[in-house]
């Protein structure tokens, strides 16, 4: 039961950070200019770093036994890295040509069993 509470606590913390992140963002207004957009994107990059650290902590405190479904923290970390790299490329462009976007994985639930049936009691 202790593992469940820690996992729930980590998910709650991650949910709060995500809610604050997305509620704090406001659309860039033309009067604010490019500097304001850059400040907001830099803040978003810092918040992604925080989310990554929270997810790493949640992954380290998750139970080690494999359940039928488990969260793929490595895939989440890779997607966060890609988003962070995209923000960095925009904030500090290194080339004038367009980048080749690669879609995010997005599916963080893995199924360990091949069949779809629930285990028998």
C-alpha atoms as one frame of an Amber mdcrd trajectory, in Angstrom:
protein
   0.000   0.000   0.000   2.953   2.346   0.631   4.037   2.101  -3.004   0.547
   3.011  -4.146   0.476   6.148  -2.002   3.890   7.272  -3.246   2.877   6.652
  -6.847  -0.392   8.535  -6.352   1.508  11.370  -4.687   3.980  11.571  -7.578
   1.156  11.593 -10.118  -0.666  14.276  -8.133   2.461  16.423  -8.070   2.970
  15.935 -11.805  -0.674  16.810 -12.480  -0.391  20.000 -10.399   2.787  21.066
 -12.220   1.157  20.448 -15.599  -1.975  22.374 -14.569   0.089  25.332 -13.365
   2.234  25.226 -16.484  -0.655  25.359 -18.889  -2.762  27.815 -16.885   0.173
  30.216 -16.535   0.707  30.430 -20.273  -1.170  33.139 -22.058  -1.228  33.861
 -25.772   1.438  36.256 -26.949  -0.096  39.649 -27.613   1.315  41.758 -30.428
   1.979  44.632 -28.007   4.114  42.382 -25.806   6.419  41.722 -28.712   8.921
  38.981 -29.387  10.757  39.479 -26.077   7.651  38.498 -24.117   7.183  35.387
 -26.250  10.814  34.438 -25.680  10.419  34.937 -21.923   7.331  32.720 -21.891
   9.037  30.008 -23.928  12.107  30.149 -21.688   9.799  29.774 -18.666   8.134
  26.815 -20.382  11.553  25.196 -20.913  12.311  25.588 -17.185   8.943  24.054
 -16.326   9.683  21.128 -18.645  12.895  20.593 -16.678  10.836  20.468 -13.483
   8.362  18.017 -15.026  11.273  15.851 -16.171  12.741  15.808 -12.651   9.336
  14.939 -11.138   8.857  12.133 -13.642  12.369  10.834 -12.904  11.579  10.834
  -9.195   8.263   9.058  -9.824  10.074   6.458 -11.940  12.656   5.867  -9.219
   9.996   5.438  -6.526   7.683   3.254  -8.640   7.439  -0.377  -7.558   9.996
  -2.578  -9.278   7.678  -5.539  -9.876   6.071  -5.479 -13.282   2.315  -5.092
 -13.380   0.156  -5.755 -16.388   0.416  -2.083 -17.301   3.254   0.216 -16.399
   4.191   3.790 -17.232   7.064   4.206 -19.682   9.165   6.891 -18.003  11.971
   6.532 -20.555   9.602   7.374 -23.404   8.226  10.375 -21.492  11.799  11.566
 -20.858  12.620  11.248 -24.577   9.509  13.216 -25.554  10.305  15.940 -23.018
  13.839  16.107 -24.456  12.388  16.558 -27.963  10.056  19.349 -26.840  12.894
  21.021 -24.928  15.146  20.777 -28.008  12.415  22.309 -30.167  12.066  25.242
 -27.783  15.824  25.687 -27.702  16.032  25.576 -31.508  13.398  28.303 -31.708
  14.938  30.475 -28.996  18.485  30.097 -30.343  18.228  29.125 -34.016  21.357
  27.510 -35.389  20.278  27.409 -39.003  17.879  29.212 -41.299  16.354  26.142
 -42.935  13.271  24.344 -41.618  13.699  21.409 -39.271  12.350  17.962 -40.036
   9.745  17.364 -37.298   9.458  13.866 -35.871   6.200  13.052 -34.070   6.210
  12.431 -30.322   5.630   8.873 -29.161   2.842   9.901 -26.786   1.764   6.399
 -25.702   3.297   5.829 -22.262   1.388   2.697 -21.207   3.005  -0.631 -21.917
   1.214  -3.939 -21.764   3.352  -6.830 -20.569   0.950  -9.563 -21.591   0.196
 -10.566 -25.136  -3.443 -11.440 -24.444  -6.239  -9.048 -23.525  -7.808 -11.251
 -20.893  -7.809 -10.434 -17.205  -6.009 -12.953 -15.002  -8.233 -15.518 -13.353
  -8.899 -14.987  -9.619
